[in-house]
Amino acid sequence: MARAVFLFNHDAAHQVSHLAPIAGAMARHHPEVETTVAYASQTVRAQIERLVRPEDAARMDWHELALPRPIAAATGVLDKIAPVTRLARLRLHQPLFKASDAVVSTERTCLRVKRRLRPGNAPLFIRVPHGTGDRSVTFHPDHRQFDLSLVAGPKLKEQLVANGVDAAKIEVTGYSKFEGIDFDAQPDFFGNGRPTFVYNPHFDPHLSSWYDAGPDVLRWFVSEAGQAYNLIFAPHVMLFRKSVHISPEYKVGRVRPDIPDEALAAPNILIDTDGPRLFDMSYMLAADGYIGDASSQIYEFLMRPRPVFLLDPNAALGSQGEEVLPFLRTGPRVESVNDLGSAIGGWDEIGSRYRAEQERLIAHTFALSEVPASQRAADAIAAAIARRNGAL
């Protein structure tokens, strides 16, 4: 029997929702292919099991990417510099991948395995991007090495083709993270009737607003003017995993500022740096407006068009321009917390002003269909395996 390995080789759970529904659809719709789930930790496995049907989970073969304790201890120390633990898992569990017909992953570290295996013996390596962002790291030369990329919509396909990826190796299958999401829902985390904003800074030390302005954003919402609103502080989950962040893309390293004490105590501020609601869109659905910088979650937020404020204190986003970063067209770019505070008062009008552009960009980013994205992706994987094995 053919085998497809779904690789969850990350210690945080933010990538799980992009891949788990596809693994579930594979187990459900393609019994001719053994669906193996290779996971990094019990925490990651629990998140996968929350996202797949119990009957699908029962059809899967579960494989923990465990490391011997001495190796795990040593690599854990080095993870502050590079993803050493992830690379060690790939090396130790290489026989699993070698014995497979396809390895499906949200990240490119799996290509280390492909390079070590002889071309005739290597499985297909299939990529499912974990997000639909615009920044340059969305493309990496390694992406040309994948045998197949399954993307959310025409925007990302165009970006990959423009960077030299063979169009024949790209299929538009939709965005499986959206399955089961009620976009009309608006959870109320405060119960006070005030407008609610979500602040979603990225971790990249060059592009993120957190390093130069983030703590002051929280302080503004503590101030008298800011108390007219609620704030959900929901950063990219990797921001608070380290105290020092290094950007290989921009050759920049910075110390991450901490959350101000007064913000921790404020009744109109909800702070979550590592909880499950960071991944299930609860905060994106709860907010009346979005404050952010480089995170691709802006596109998830805009599935229901609403006001956007792009905080760019060192002009890192503005210097790249709208052609490179189309999301800059979705709302005003502000370079200081004072400017943000002044602009927020007109949040409702700003939402109306940018709505048409938001809707146009969302339609270009996500290919919606009556057939679930997870099923479209599973069908594409099964067809690729059949071609590899000469069945088509």
ZINOR-V475465 format. One record per residue. PSI is psi as a letter, one per 30 degrees, with the letter a starting at -180 (none if undefined). Layout:
[[PSI] [PSI]]
//
This chain:
[[k] [l] [k] [k] [k] [j] [j] [i] [h] [k] [f] [l] [g] [f] [f] [e] [f] [f] [e] [e] [e] [e] [e] [e] [e] [e] [e] [e] [f] [i] [f] [f] [k] [k] [j] [k] [j] [j] [l] [f] [l] [f] [e] [e] [e] [e] [e] [e] [f] [f] [f] [l] [k] [e] [f] [e] [e] [f] [f] [l] [k] [k] [j] [k] [h] [k] [k] [k] [e] [e] [e] [e] [e] [e] [e] [e] [e] [f] [f] [f] [e] [l] [i] [e] [e] [e] [e] [e] [e] [e] [e] [e] [g] [e] [e] [e] [e] [e] [g] [l] [f] [k] [k] [k] [l] [f] [l] [f] [f] [f] [f] [e] [e] [e] [f] [f] [k] [k] [e] [f] [f] [k] [l] [k] [j] [k] [k] [j] [k] [i] [l] [h] [l] [f] [l] [f] [f] [e] [k] [k] [f] [f] [f] [f] [f] [k] [f] [k] [k] [j] [l] [e] [a] [f] [e] [e] [e] [e] [e] [e] [e] [f] [g] [g] [k] [k] [f] [f] [g] [k] [k] [j] [f] [a] [j] [f] [f] [f] [k] [g] [k] [j] [f] [f] [k] [i] [k] [j] [f] [e] [g] [g] [g] [l] [k] [k] [k] [k] [j] [i] [k] [l] [f] [k] [f] [e] [f] [k] [f] [e] [e] [f] [f] [e] [e] [f] [e] [e] [e] [e] [f] [f] [l] [e] [e] [f] [f] [f] [l] [l] [k] [j] [j] [i] [l] [k] [f] [f] [e] [g] [f] [l] [f] [k] [k] [k] [j] [e] [e] [g] [h] [k] [k] [l] [k] [k] [l] [l] [k] [k] [e] [f] [e] [e] [f] [k] [f] [g] [k] [k] [k] [j] [f] [g] [l] [f] [f] [f] [f] [g] [g] [e] [e] [e] [f] [f] [k] [f] [l] [k] [k] [a] [d] [g] [k] [f] [f] [e] [e] [e] [e] [g] [f] [j] [k] [l] [k] [k] [k] [j] [j] [i] [f] [g] [g] [e] [e] [e] [f] [f] [l] [f] [e] [e] [i] [f] [f] [f] [f] [f] [l] [k] [k] [k] [g] [l] [e] [e] [e] [e] [e] [e] [f] [f] [f] [h] [e] [e] [e] [e] [e] [e] [e] [g] [e] [e] [e] [e] [e] [e] [e] [e] [e] [f] [e] [k] [j] [k] [l] [f] [k] [k] [e] [e] [e] [e] [e] [e] [e] [e] [e] [e] [e] [e] [e] [e] [e] [e] [g] [g] [f] [none]]
//
